[in-house]
Amino acid sequence: MTSTRTDSPKDTPTDNPTDLPTATAYTPRPIAPETLRRLRETDDAGQPCAPYVDPEGGDPLRCCLRPIAPGERVALVSYAPLRRWAAETGAAPGAYDEQGPVFIHADPCAGPTGERTGYPFSRAGSLRTLRRYDRNGHIVGGRLLRIPRDEEQGFDAAFAEAFADPDVVLVHVRAVEYGCFHFEVRRP
């Protein structure tokens, strides 16, 4: 399967931190480096960043789109992904502007590596919600996905279903258990 780029025309090198080869039809996007820089100072809830060393690891990093390794210095910050996208595109999400906790490296990192293939944080049997947004940043539907054994096929089908609706320009993937934002995919 070949990769399909999902960058919007407004993307800049700062806003699009990776041109990674993937085995997926849709490109999962990490949090952009400039946004990470700001979150490492003050998060989207106005709280200062509070770094710590994670002794166990395993939680998903949104800067690298991989699990935390034991002993890494990280931070749990409040992030408003739709607000950031709206600022970039001029959308007005209104009441749909959510914020919630995400893990990031406490210090600047290189972002995702070219070694990654497939969708991040996908474990067979896990539940994810895929929220669909229109150009105004309003929710126009969604889908609950229990990740199948063939994780890529499950996500690819869910994204294809979402983007079959011409009004959908953005999809957010969230964990059902905690509601945490995992990554976004933009219309190809």
C-alpha positions in Angstrom: 0.0 0.0 0.0 1.4 3.4 -0.8 1.2 6.5 1.4 -1.2 9.3 0.6 -0.2 12.8 1.8 -2.8 14.5 4.0 -1.3 17.9 4.3 -3.4 21.0 3.8 -2.2 23.8 1.5 -1.6 25.9 4.6 1.0 23.5 6.0 4.5 24.8 6.5 7.6 22.9 7.5 7.0 24.0 11.1 3.4 22.9 11.0 4.1 19.6 9.2 6.9 18.0 11.3 7.2 14.8 9.4 7.2 13.4 5.9 7.5 9.8 7.1 7.0 6.8 4.9 4.2 4.7 6.3 2.3 1.6 5.3 -1.0 3.4 5.8 -3.3 5.1 3.4 -3.7 8.1 5.7 -1.0 10.0 7.5 -1.2 10.3 11.3 0.0 13.7 12.4 2.0 14.4 15.6 1.7 17.7 17.5 3.7 20.3 15.5 7.1 21.4 16.9 6.1 25.0 17.4 3.0 23.9 19.3 5.2 21.6 21.4 7.5 24.5 22.2 4.6 26.5 23.6 3.1 23.5 25.5 6.5 23.0 27.2 6.1 26.5 28.7 2.4 26.8 29.3 -0.3 24.3 28.3 -3.6 25.0 26.7 -5.3 25.2 30.1 -2.8 28.0 31.1 -0.8 25.7 33.5 3.0 25.6 33.5 4.7 22.5 32.3 5.6 20.1 35.1 8.2 17.6 33.7 8.9 14.3 35.5 10.7 11.0 34.8 8.4 8.1 34.0 9.8 5.0 35.6 7.5 2.6 33.8 6.7 4.0 30.4 4.1 2.7 28.0 1.8 5.8 27.7 1.5 7.3 24.2 3.7 10.3 23.3 2.0 12.7 20.9 5.2 14.4 19.8 6.8 11.1 18.6 3.7 8.9 18.1 5.2 6.1 20.1 5.0 4.8 23.7 7.1 6.4 26.4 10.2 4.3 27.2 10.9 3.7 30.9 13.1 6.5 32.3 12.2 9.1 29.8 11.6 12.7 30.9 8.0 13.6 29.9 5.2 16.0 30.8 1.4 15.6 30.9 -0.1 18.7 29.5 -3.5 20.0 28.4 -3.9 20.2 24.7 -6.6 21.6 22.5 -6.1 20.1 19.1 -9.1 21.6 17.4 -8.3 25.1 18.7 -4.8 24.8 17.2 -6.1 23.6 13.9 -8.8 26.4 13.9 -6.1 29.0 14.5 -4.2 27.7 11.4 -7.3 27.4 9.1 -9.5 30.3 10.3 -12.3 27.8 11.5 -14.6 28.7 14.4 -15.3 25.5 16.3 -17.2 27.2 19.1 -18.5 24.6 21.6 -16.6 21.8 19.9 -13.2 23.2 21.1 -12.1 20.6 23.6 -8.9 20.2 25.6 -7.5 17.3 27.4 -4.4 15.6 28.7 -1.6 14.4 26.4 1.9 13.1 27.1 4.9 14.8 25.4 8.6 14.8 25.8 9.6 17.4 28.4 12.5 18.5 26.2 12.6 19.0 22.4 12.8 15.8 20.5 13.2 14.7 16.9 9.6 13.7 16.5 8.6 10.4 14.8 11.3 8.4 13.2 11.2 6.8 9.8 11.1 3.4 11.5 7.4 3.8 12.3 4.9 2.1 10.1 1.2 1.8 10.6 -1.0 3.7 13.0 0.3 4.7 16.4 -1.2 3.4 19.6 -3.2 0.8 17.8 -3.6 -2.4 19.8 -6.0 -5.1 18.6 -9.1 -5.0 20.8 -8.7 -1.4 21.9 -11.6 1.0 21.4 -11.1 4.3 19.6 -13.5 7.0 18.5 -12.9 8.8 15.3 -14.5 12.2 15.4 -15.2 13.9 12.1 -15.1 17.6 11.7 -16.1 20.0 8.9 -14.2 23.1 7.7 -15.8 25.1 10.5 -14.5 22.8 13.1 -18.0 21.3 13.9 -18.5 17.6 14.6 -20.3 16.1 11.6 -20.3 12.5 12.8 -18.0 9.9 14.2 -17.4 6.2 14.5 -16.5 3.8 17.3 -13.7 1.4 16.2 -12.7 -1.7 18.0 -9.3 -2.2 16.5 -9.2 -5.5 14.6 -6.3 -7.9 14.4 -5.4 -6.2 11.1 -5.0 -2.8 12.7 -4.2 -0.9 9.5 -7.1 -2.3 7.6 -9.5 -1.2 10.4 -8.2 2.3 10.5 -7.9 2.6 6.7 -11.5 1.6 6.3 -12.7 4.0 9.1 -10.8 6.9 7.5 -12.0 6.0 4.0 -15.6 6.0 5.4 -15.1 9.4 7.1 -13.5 11.1 4.1 -16.2 9.7 1.7 -18.3 12.5 3.2 -17.2 15.6 1.3 -17.9 17.8 4.3 -15.3 16.0 6.5 -11.9 17.7 6.4 -10.4 16.4 9.6 -10.6 13.3 11.8 -9.4 13.1 15.4 -8.6 9.7 16.9 -9.3 9.4 20.7 -9.1 6.7 23.2 -12.5 5.7 24.5 -11.3 4.8 28.0 -9.9 8.3 28.9 -11.0 10.4 26.0 -7.4 11.3 25.3 -6.5 12.7 21.9 -4.2 10.4 20.0 -3.6 11.9 16.6 -5.3 13.6 13.7 -5.7 12.8 10.0 -6.5 15.5 7.5 -8.3 15.0 4.2 -6.0 13.6 1.6 
